[in-house]
């Protein structure tokens, strides 16, 4: 699987578009990443769902995305939101 990279359209849309997100899994629905630009900085917010199962494919894809920023997705607690500033 190709690692998810931040693209220009992600910056415009706000939310990162993950290919493997399965709307049939409650955990997939509540787990997301958002990219914002503020004062020449890039701010990445990663939210892990409070409830529900996250599909294996989505877990793998968002884990790969998080590794781009030295974040281990498995270390994020359910219901936790983390912010990374670049």
Chimera marker file (.cmm) of the C-alpha trace (Angstrom):
<marker_set name="trace">
<marker id="1" x="0.000" y="0.000" z="0.000" r="1" g="1" b="0" radius="0.5"/>
<marker id="2" x="1.259" y="3.472" z="-0.859" r="1" g="1" b="0" radius="0.5"/>
<marker id="3" x="1.912" y="5.753" z="2.090" r="1" g="1" b="0" radius="0.5"/>
<marker id="4" x="-0.597" y="8.586" z="2.380" r="1" g="1" b="0" radius="0.5"/>
<marker id="5" x="1.066" y="11.933" z="1.714" r="1" g="1" b="0" radius="0.5"/>
<marker id="6" x="-0.351" y="15.409" z="2.296" r="1" g="1" b="0" radius="0.5"/>
<marker id="7" x="-1.452" y="16.822" z="-1.047" r="1" g="1" b="0" radius="0.5"/>
<marker id="8" x="-2.438" y="20.347" z="-2.037" r="1" g="1" b="0" radius="0.5"/>
<marker id="9" x="-6.112" y="19.333" z="-2.213" r="1" g="1" b="0" radius="0.5"/>
<marker id="10" x="-5.880" y="18.056" z="1.381" r="1" g="1" b="0" radius="0.5"/>
<marker id="11" x="-4.749" y="21.507" z="2.503" r="1" g="1" b="0" radius="0.5"/>
<marker id="12" x="-7.689" y="23.073" z="0.697" r="1" g="1" b="0" radius="0.5"/>
<marker id="13" x="-10.284" y="20.569" z="1.912" r="1" g="1" b="0" radius="0.5"/>
<marker id="14" x="-9.007" y="20.385" z="5.472" r="1" g="1" b="0" radius="0.5"/>
<marker id="15" x="-9.537" y="16.670" z="6.022" r="1" g="1" b="0" radius="0.5"/>
<marker id="16" x="-7.041" y="14.148" z="4.658" r="1" g="1" b="0" radius="0.5"/>
<marker id="17" x="-8.705" y="11.775" z="2.192" r="1" g="1" b="0" radius="0.5"/>
<marker id="18" x="-7.817" y="8.193" z="3.106" r="1" g="1" b="0" radius="0.5"/>
<marker id="19" x="-8.521" y="5.592" z="0.409" r="1" g="1" b="0" radius="0.5"/>
<marker id="20" x="-9.329" y="2.727" z="2.795" r="1" g="1" b="0" radius="0.5"/>
<marker id="21" x="-11.795" y="4.502" z="5.114" r="1" g="1" b="0" radius="0.5"/>
<marker id="22" x="-14.828" y="2.235" z="5.453" r="1" g="1" b="0" radius="0.5"/>
<marker id="23" x="-17.972" y="4.099" z="6.519" r="1" g="1" b="0" radius="0.5"/>
<marker id="24" x="-19.440" y="0.765" z="7.691" r="1" g="1" b="0" radius="0.5"/>
<marker id="25" x="-17.070" y="0.771" z="10.693" r="1" g="1" b="0" radius="0.5"/>
<marker id="26" x="-17.941" y="3.168" z="13.519" r="1" g="1" b="0" radius="0.5"/>
<marker id="27" x="-14.248" y="3.513" z="14.396" r="1" g="1" b="0" radius="0.5"/>
<marker id="28" x="-13.407" y="4.532" z="10.822" r="1" g="1" b="0" radius="0.5"/>
<marker id="29" x="-16.094" y="7.223" z="10.939" r="1" g="1" b="0" radius="0.5"/>
<marker id="30" x="-14.716" y="8.769" z="14.119" r="1" g="1" b="0" radius="0.5"/>
<marker id="31" x="-11.028" y="8.531" z="13.198" r="1" g="1" b="0" radius="0.5"/>
<marker id="32" x="-9.653" y="11.281" z="10.978" r="1" g="1" b="0" radius="0.5"/>
<marker id="33" x="-6.777" y="13.601" z="10.208" r="1" g="1" b="0" radius="0.5"/>
<marker id="34" x="-7.088" y="17.267" z="9.340" r="1" g="1" b="0" radius="0.5"/>
<marker id="35" x="-4.509" y="19.657" z="7.936" r="1" g="1" b="0" radius="0.5"/>
<marker id="36" x="-4.642" y="23.418" z="8.475" r="1" g="1" b="0" radius="0.5"/>
<marker id="37" x="-2.298" y="26.240" z="7.535" r="1" g="1" b="0" radius="0.5"/>
<marker id="38" x="-1.773" y="29.113" z="9.950" r="1" g="1" b="0" radius="0.5"/>
<marker id="39" x="0.930" y="31.779" z="9.935" r="1" g="1" b="0" radius="0.5"/>
<marker id="40" x="3.187" y="29.828" z="7.522" r="1" g="1" b="0" radius="0.5"/>
<marker id="41" x="2.899" y="26.719" z="9.691" r="1" g="1" b="0" radius="0.5"/>
<marker id="42" x="1.181" y="23.439" z="8.921" r="1" g="1" b="0" radius="0.5"/>
<marker id="43" x="-0.967" y="22.054" z="11.725" r="1" g="1" b="0" radius="0.5"/>
<marker id="44" x="-1.997" y="18.400" z="11.607" r="1" g="1" b="0" radius="0.5"/>
<marker id="45" x="-4.726" y="17.150" z="13.924" r="1" g="1" b="0" radius="0.5"/>
<marker id="46" x="-5.253" y="13.398" z="14.280" r="1" g="1" b="0" radius="0.5"/>
<marker id="47" x="-8.350" y="12.127" z="16.076" r="1" g="1" b="0" radius="0.5"/>
<marker id="48" x="-8.856" y="8.496" z="17.126" r="1" g="1" b="0" radius="0.5"/>
<marker id="49" x="-12.474" y="7.419" z="17.579" r="1" g="1" b="0" radius="0.5"/>
<marker id="50" x="-13.845" y="7.105" z="21.098" r="1" g="1" b="0" radius="0.5"/>
<marker id="51" x="-15.909" y="4.046" z="20.199" r="1" g="1" b="0" radius="0.5"/>
<marker id="52" x="-16.215" y="1.451" z="17.509" r="1" g="1" b="0" radius="0.5"/>
<marker id="53" x="-13.925" y="-0.861" z="15.656" r="1" g="1" b="0" radius="0.5"/>
<marker id="54" x="-11.444" y="0.580" z="13.153" r="1" g="1" b="0" radius="0.5"/>
<marker id="55" x="-10.986" y="-1.554" z="10.045" r="1" g="1" b="0" radius="0.5"/>
<marker id="56" x="-7.584" y="-3.169" z="9.555" r="1" g="1" b="0" radius="0.5"/>
<marker id="57" x="-7.018" y="-1.476" z="6.183" r="1" g="1" b="0" radius="0.5"/>
<marker id="58" x="-7.782" y="1.973" z="7.624" r="1" g="1" b="0" radius="0.5"/>
<marker id="59" x="-5.624" y="1.318" z="10.695" r="1" g="1" b="0" radius="0.5"/>
<marker id="60" x="-2.717" y="0.425" z="8.405" r="1" g="1" b="0" radius="0.5"/>
<marker id="61" x="-3.195" y="3.478" z="6.199" r="1" g="1" b="0" radius="0.5"/>
<marker id="62" x="-3.560" y="6.027" z="8.998" r="1" g="1" b="0" radius="0.5"/>
<marker id="63" x="-0.650" y="4.392" z="10.854" r="1" g="1" b="0" radius="0.5"/>
<marker id="64" x="1.549" y="4.906" z="7.778" r="1" g="1" b="0" radius="0.5"/>
<marker id="65" x="0.363" y="8.518" z="7.587" r="1" g="1" b="0" radius="0.5"/>
<marker id="66" x="1.208" y="9.094" z="11.265" r="1" g="1" b="0" radius="0.5"/>
<marker id="67" x="4.692" y="7.641" z="10.804" r="1" g="1" b="0" radius="0.5"/>
<marker id="68" x="5.454" y="10.564" z="8.454" r="1" g="1" b="0" radius="0.5"/>
<marker id="69" x="5.371" y="12.716" z="11.607" r="1" g="1" b="0" radius="0.5"/>
<marker id="70" x="7.058" y="10.253" z="14.020" r="1" g="1" b="0" radius="0.5"/>
<marker id="71" x="3.720" y="9.427" z="15.660" r="1" g="1" b="0" radius="0.5"/>
<marker id="72" x="2.784" y="5.842" z="16.508" r="1" g="1" b="0" radius="0.5"/>
<marker id="73" x="-0.964" y="5.558" z="15.860" r="1" g="1" b="0" radius="0.5"/>
<marker id="74" x="-1.196" y="2.652" z="18.326" r="1" g="1" b="0" radius="0.5"/>
<marker id="75" x="0.033" y="4.982" z="21.102" r="1" g="1" b="0" radius="0.5"/>
<marker id="76" x="-2.950" y="7.297" z="20.591" r="1" g="1" b="0" radius="0.5"/>
<marker id="77" x="-5.715" y="6.431" z="23.067" r="1" g="1" b="0" radius="0.5"/>
<marker id="78" x="-9.317" y="6.024" z="21.966" r="1" g="1" b="0" radius="0.5"/>
<marker id="79" x="-11.029" y="9.418" z="22.044" r="1" g="1" b="0" radius="0.5"/>
<marker id="80" x="-7.708" y="11.264" z="21.988" r="1" g="1" b="0" radius="0.5"/>
<marker id="81" x="-6.917" y="14.096" z="19.593" r="1" g="1" b="0" radius="0.5"/>
<marker id="82" x="-3.294" y="15.055" z="18.980" r="1" g="1" b="0" radius="0.5"/>
<marker id="83" x="-1.888" y="18.129" z="17.277" r="1" g="1" b="0" radius="0.5"/>
<marker id="84" x="1.377" y="18.317" z="15.352" r="1" g="1" b="0" radius="0.5"/>
<marker id="85" x="2.812" y="21.654" z="14.226" r="1" g="1" b="0" radius="0.5"/>
<marker id="86" x="5.362" y="21.785" z="11.425" r="1" g="1" b="0" radius="0.5"/>
<link id1="1" id2="2" r="1" g="1" b="0" radius="0.2"/>
<link id1="2" id2="3" r="1" g="1" b="0" radius="0.2"/>
<link id1="3" id2="4" r="1" g="1" b="0" radius="0.2"/>
<link id1="4" id2="5" r="1" g="1" b="0" radius="0.2"/>
<link id1="5" id2="6" r="1" g="1" b="0" radius="0.2"/>
<link id1="6" id2="7" r="1" g="1" b="0" radius="0.2"/>
<link id1="7" id2="8" r="1" g="1" b="0" radius="0.2"/>
<link id1="8" id2="9" r="1" g="1" b="0" radius="0.2"/>
<link id1="9" id2="10" r="1" g="1" b="0" radius="0.2"/>
<link id1="10" id2="11" r="1" g="1" b="0" radius="0.2"/>
<link id1="11" id2="12" r="1" g="1" b="0" radius="0.2"/>
<link id1="12" id2="13" r="1" g="1" b="0" radius="0.2"/>
<link id1="13" id2="14" r="1" g="1" b="0" radius="0.2"/>
<link id1="14" id2="15" r="1" g="1" b="0" radius="0.2"/>
<link id1="15" id2="16" r="1" g="1" b="0" radius="0.2"/>
<link id1="16" id2="17" r="1" g="1" b="0" radius="0.2"/>
<link id1="17" id2="18" r="1" g="1" b="0" radius="0.2"/>
<link id1="18" id2="19" r="1" g="1" b="0" radius="0.2"/>
<link id1="19" id2="20" r="1" g="1" b="0" radius="0.2"/>
<link id1="20" id2="21" r="1" g="1" b="0" radius="0.2"/>
<link id1="21" id2="22" r="1" g="1" b="0" radius="0.2"/>
<link id1="22" id2="23" r="1" g="1" b="0" radius="0.2"/>
<link id1="23" id2="24" r="1" g="1" b="0" radius="0.2"/>
<link id1="24" id2="25" r="1" g="1" b="0" radius="0.2"/>
<link id1="25" id2="26" r="1" g="1" b="0" radius="0.2"/>
<link id1="26" id2="27" r="1" g="1" b="0" radius="0.2"/>
<link id1="27" id2="28" r="1" g="1" b="0" radius="0.2"/>
<link id1="28" id2="29" r="1" g="1" b="0" radius="0.2"/>
<link id1="29" id2="30" r="1" g="1" b="0" radius="0.2"/>
<link id1="30" id2="31" r="1" g="1" b="0" radius="0.2"/>
<link id1="31" id2="32" r="1" g="1" b="0" radius="0.2"/>
<link id1="32" id2="33" r="1" g="1" b="0" radius="0.2"/>
<link id1="33" id2="34" r="1" g="1" b="0" radius="0.2"/>
<link id1="34" id2="35" r="1" g="1" b="0" radius="0.2"/>
<link id1="35" id2="36" r="1" g="1" b="0" radius="0.2"/>
<link id1="36" id2="37" r="1" g="1" b="0" radius="0.2"/>
<link id1="37" id2="38" r="1" g="1" b="0" radius="0.2"/>
<link id1="38" id2="39" r="1" g="1" b="0" radius="0.2"/>
<link id1="39" id2="40" r="1" g="1" b="0" radius="0.2"/>
<link id1="40" id2="41" r="1" g="1" b="0" radius="0.2"/>
<link id1="41" id2="42" r="1" g="1" b="0" radius="0.2"/>
<link id1="42" id2="43" r="1" g="1" b="0" radius="0.2"/>
<link id1="43" id2="44" r="1" g="1" b="0" radius="0.2"/>
<link id1="44" id2="45" r="1" g="1" b="0" radius="0.2"/>
<link id1="45" id2="46" r="1" g="1" b="0" radius="0.2"/>
<link id1="46" id2="47" r="1" g="1" b="0" radius="0.2"/>
<link id1="47" id2="48" r="1" g="1" b="0" radius="0.2"/>
<link id1="48" id2="49" r="1" g="1" b="0" radius="0.2"/>
<link id1="49" id2="50" r="1" g="1" b="0" radius="0.2"/>
<link id1="50" id2="51" r="1" g="1" b="0" radius="0.2"/>
<link id1="51" id2="52" r="1" g="1" b="0" radius="0.2"/>
<link id1="52" id2="53" r="1" g="1" b="0" radius="0.2"/>
<link id1="53" id2="54" r="1" g="1" b="0" radius="0.2"/>
<link id1="54" id2="55" r="1" g="1" b="0" radius="0.2"/>
<link id1="55" id2="56" r="1" g="1" b="0" radius="0.2"/>
<link id1="56" id2="57" r="1" g="1" b="0" radius="0.2"/>
<link id1="57" id2="58" r="1" g="1" b="0" radius="0.2"/>
<link id1="58" id2="59" r="1" g="1" b="0" radius="0.2"/>
<link id1="59" id2="60" r="1" g="1" b="0" radius="0.2"/>
<link id1="60" id2="61" r="1" g="1" b="0" radius="0.2"/>
<link id1="61" id2="62" r="1" g="1" b="0" radius="0.2"/>
<link id1="62" id2="63" r="1" g="1" b="0" radius="0.2"/>
<link id1="63" id2="64" r="1" g="1" b="0" radius="0.2"/>
<link id1="64" id2="65" r="1" g="1" b="0" radius="0.2"/>
<link id1="65" id2="66" r="1" g="1" b="0" radius="0.2"/>
<link id1="66" id2="67" r="1" g="1" b="0" radius="0.2"/>
<link id1="67" id2="68" r="1" g="1" b="0" radius="0.2"/>
<link id1="68" id2="69" r="1" g="1" b="0" radius="0.2"/>
<link id1="69" id2="70" r="1" g="1" b="0" radius="0.2"/>
<link id1="70" id2="71" r="1" g="1" b="0" radius="0.2"/>
<link id1="71" id2="72" r="1" g="1" b="0" radius="0.2"/>
<link id1="72" id2="73" r="1" g="1" b="0" radius="0.2"/>
<link id1="73" id2="74" r="1" g="1" b="0" radius="0.2"/>
<link id1="74" id2="75" r="1" g="1" b="0" radius="0.2"/>
<link id1="75" id2="76" r="1" g="1" b="0" radius="0.2"/>
<link id1="76" id2="77" r="1" g="1" b="0" radius="0.2"/>
<link id1="77" id2="78" r="1" g="1" b="0" radius="0.2"/>
<link id1="78" id2="79" r="1" g="1" b="0" radius="0.2"/>
<link id1="79" id2="80" r="1" g="1" b="0" radius="0.2"/>
<link id1="80" id2="81" r="1" g="1" b="0" radius="0.2"/>
<link id1="81" id2="82" r="1" g="1" b="0" radius="0.2"/>
<link id1="82" id2="83" r="1" g="1" b="0" radius="0.2"/>
<link id1="83" id2="84" r="1" g="1" b="0" radius="0.2"/>
<link id1="84" id2="85" r="1" g="1" b="0" radius="0.2"/>
<link id1="85" id2="86" r="1" g="1" b="0" radius="0.2"/>
</marker_set>
